[in-house]
């Protein structure tokens, strides 16, 4: 694989005098220490994201810490859904009611940060029209639980591993994009996140996230302590998103973390010529070149880069890229 260092070439090395092998070894040791430390903190019942922020000396949550935390917590969403079926049903019904007017016959729907697909499955069961449904998460382990949950619920959706800041889909390739508290831990990166969702969406972006500005001071203090997102409406308007609705939801799974709705319509969404999109267009997250989906990998003919599929789950983060131009000759796409 190309790896995170080549893949993150947008970021400059602060000390170019170091030998590449020394840089990689230093980062590997730091990553190992972070993983071991977070696993120990998790075993002690501590807040692993808080541990990571302290360990890394940062005020905001990093992608690698979020990935490790989500992997450690894999299975918790399914357990919660099983322990509180009434609350899960109420949550999914509420979101389906919001999405129903936006999901028309033949359209596509993407959940960003789908976790273990407990929300995605519940919504799909309640929508009037069945869309071409997709969901992705940064954690392979969560997607794995999600595939099992979808199968148990007899619901169809394509799950894959990806980064919400670099979604492997072409511009305007999905009709409706929504979140369910997946932007939540990315305080300080609100603009990057919303810009990426608006890029991928063709008709609308539905954000179900902590409502910082609409909450009381107790909830705000908790959100600040956890590094949660803020000012989503202000950021969306800055990015020229058309705010159609902004309010607190009637029901929040966690009353200490009030959920809000921010509904953004794309400016061309009212065009009568804008037919729904059912065929998904994939793009390489590393080079932005088009990709073809295969059973064992996603291949870019332009660059010869391949992204593997692990136990039926595509790995579509830039760090997963493999330079393998011979793949097309040896595999059916």
N, C-alpha and C positions, 0 to 999 in steps of 0.2 A: 504494500500500500504506500501511497505517497506520504501519508502521515500529516500530523497537525502542523509541523513546522514549515514544510513547503506549502501546504494548503493555506496557511495564514500569512502568505507573502505580503499581504497588504500592510502588515505590521512590521516596522523596521526593528532590526536587532539593535539594542542599545549599546552593546559592546562588540563591535565588528572585529576586534583584535583576537577574540577567542577562537580557537579551532572549532570547526563544526561538530566534531565528535564530542568535544568537551561541553559544548552548548547542549547537545542532545542528552548527554549523561547527566548534566546538572538539572535539566528540566525533568528527566526521568526520575531522579532521586526526589525532587520536590513533589512530583506527582504521586510517587509511591508513599511518601510521608503523609501527604494530604489524604489519600485514600485510606491508609491504615488508621490515621487519626480520626477521620469521620466515621469509619466503621466502629471504632472503639467508643466514640461519643454516642453513636446510635445504640450500641449495646447497653450503654449506661442510661439510656432514656433521655439524653440531652437534645437540644435543638442543633441539628447537624449543620444547618446553614449559618447559624450564629457562630458555631465553632469554626467553620471555614472562613468566615469574614475575619474573625480574630486571628486565625492562623496565617491568612494571606495578608493581613494588615490593610484590608479594604473596607470601605463603607457600604459598597453595593455587592450584590450577589454575582458571581462569575458563572459562565456557562458550564465550566468543568465541575464546579461545586454543585450546581443544579443537577447535572447528569448523575453524579455520584449519589446525591441525596435521593433522587427519584429511583435509582436502581435499588438502593437500600430499602426503600418504602414499597417496592413492587409487591402487589398482592393486596395492599391495604384498601384500594378503591373497591375491589371485588368484595372483600370482607365487609366493608361499610355498607355496600349495596345489599348484601345478604342480611346484615343485622338491622338495617333500617329500610325495608322495601317501600314503606309508605312515604317516607321522606324522599327517597330516590324517584318514586313515581310522580310525586308532586313537583319536584324539581324539573324532571324531563317534560312533564305536561306544560309547565310554565314556559319553557324554552321552545317547545314545539308550537305553542300558540303564537309566539313571536315570529318564528321562522315560516310558519304555514303560508302567509301571504306572499312570501318571497320565493318559495320553492314551487315552481310550476312543472307541468308535465315535461319530461325529457331534460330537466336541468341537472346540474352537478352541485354537490355540497361538500365542503371541507371543514372538518374540525381541527383547529390548530391546538396542539398539545392535548391530544385525545386521552392521555393517560391509559386506562385499561378498558376504554370504550364503553364504560357503563352509562355515561351520558349519551354518547352517540347512538348506542343500541336503543335506549329508551326513546330518544327523539324519533328515530327512524320508524319505530313501531307506531308512532302517533301522528306522523305527517299524512296529509291527504294524498300527496303524490310521492312516489318512491323515486328518489334521485339516484344518480351515480354518486355514491357516497365514498368519501376518503377521510382518513384521519392519520395524523402523524404525531409522534412524540420523540423527544430526544433520547428516551430510554428504550433499548431493545426489550428489556425484561418486561416493561409495562405493555409494550405492543404484544408481546407473547401472551400475557394474561388476557389482553384485549381480544385476540383472535379466539381464544378459548371461550370467552364470554359471549362473543358474537355468535359462535357456533351453538352454544347452549340456548341462546335466545332465538335461533333460527333467523338471524338478520345478516344481510350481506353488506360488507364494506371492505375497502382495500386499506390496510394499515401499512405504514412504512416509517422508518427512522429518518428524522430530518431536524434541521435547526430552524427555528422560527425566524431568525434573522437572515436566512439564506435558503428560502424554500425552493426545492428543485422542480418548480413548475413555471411555465412560460407566463408572460404578462397576460392578464385578463383571461386566464385559462379555466377558472372555476367561477360559476355563477354567484354562489353565496359562500362566504367564508365567515366562520364564527369561532368564538373562544368561550371557554367556560373556566374562568380563573386560571388560564394558562399564561397570560401576560403577567400575572400577579407578582412573581418574585423578581421582576426585571425593572425595579425602580431605577430611574436615571437613564433608561434606554427606551423610554416610551416612544420617542419620535422614530427611531430606527424600526421598532416593532410595527407600529401602525403603518408606516410607509411601505413596509414589505407586504403587509396584508392587503393594502389598497392596490399594490402592484399586481398581485395575483388575482384579486377579485374582479369580476366583470359587472356584477349588478349591485352587490351590497356587502358590507362588513358589519357583523353583529358582535359587539364586544360585551360579554357578560363578565365583569371584573369588579374588584373591590371599589366601592364608590366613595373615595376619600373625601371629595368636596361635599357630598351629600350626607356624610356621617357625623355623629357626635364626636366630641373631643376624646372620649375614651377609646372609641374605635380607631380614630386617627392616630392616637399614640401607639396603639398596637400595630397599625400598618407601618408607621415610621420605624418601629423597633424591628420589624421583619423585613424592611427594605422593599415594601410593596410599591406598585406603580401609583402615580398621582397625575392630576391635570390632564386626563385623557381627552376630555372634550376640547380643551384649549389646544392641545397638540394636534388633534384631528382637524380643527378649523384652520390651524396654521398650514396644514398639509392640503388644504382645500377639499377636505372631506365634507360632504353635505350632511349635516347633522339633522336627522329626521326625528329622532326621539332620544330623550335623555332623562332618566328617572331611576329611583330606587325600585327594585323588584319587591313584590308582595311577600315572597318567601325566600329566605336565605338558608342554606344548609347549616351554616354556622352563624348564629345571630351576632356573635362578636366580630364577624367579618361581613358587614352588609354588602350584598351584591347589587350592582347597578347595571342598567342597560344603556349602552350608547350605540344607536343604530345609525350607520353611515351609508348613504346611498351614493353610488357612483354617478357622476354628472350626466353620463349618457344612458343611464339605466332606464329612462322612460322612452327611449327610441323604439318605435314600432319595428324597426329593422333589426333589432338586437335579439336574435334568436337564442334560445338557451343552448348551453354547451354541454354535450355529453361525452365527447371524446377528449380525454385528458392529454395535454401537451407537456411532456417532460423536458426539463433542461438540466444540464450538468451544473451543479452548484459551484464548481471550481472554475469553469471556463464559459458558462452560459450557452454552450453549444447544445443543439437538440439531441435528445436521447431516445433510443428505441427500447421498449420494455421487452425483456425476455424472461424465460422461466428461471434461469440461473444467474441473470445479471442484467443491468441496464447499461447499454452501450452507446457511446458517441462515435459515430463513423467519422466525424470531422477530426477528432483528436485522438481516437484510439483509447480513450479512457473508459474503464468499466467500473461499475458499482455492484458489489456482490449481493446475493440474496441469502440470508441466513435463516434456515428453517421456515421458509416461506415469507420472511419479512425482509423487504429491500432495505439496504443500508445506504442512505442517500445524503449523508453529510460529506462535506468536502474532504474530511479526514479519512473517509473510506475509499477514496479514489485509487484505482489501480491502473497503471499504464500497461495495457495488454491489447495491442492492435491485432494480434492473432485470434482474439476471442471470437470475432465474427466468423472466422473460417471453421472454428471447432465447435460452435454452439448454434443451435437453432434459435432465431430471435422471433 
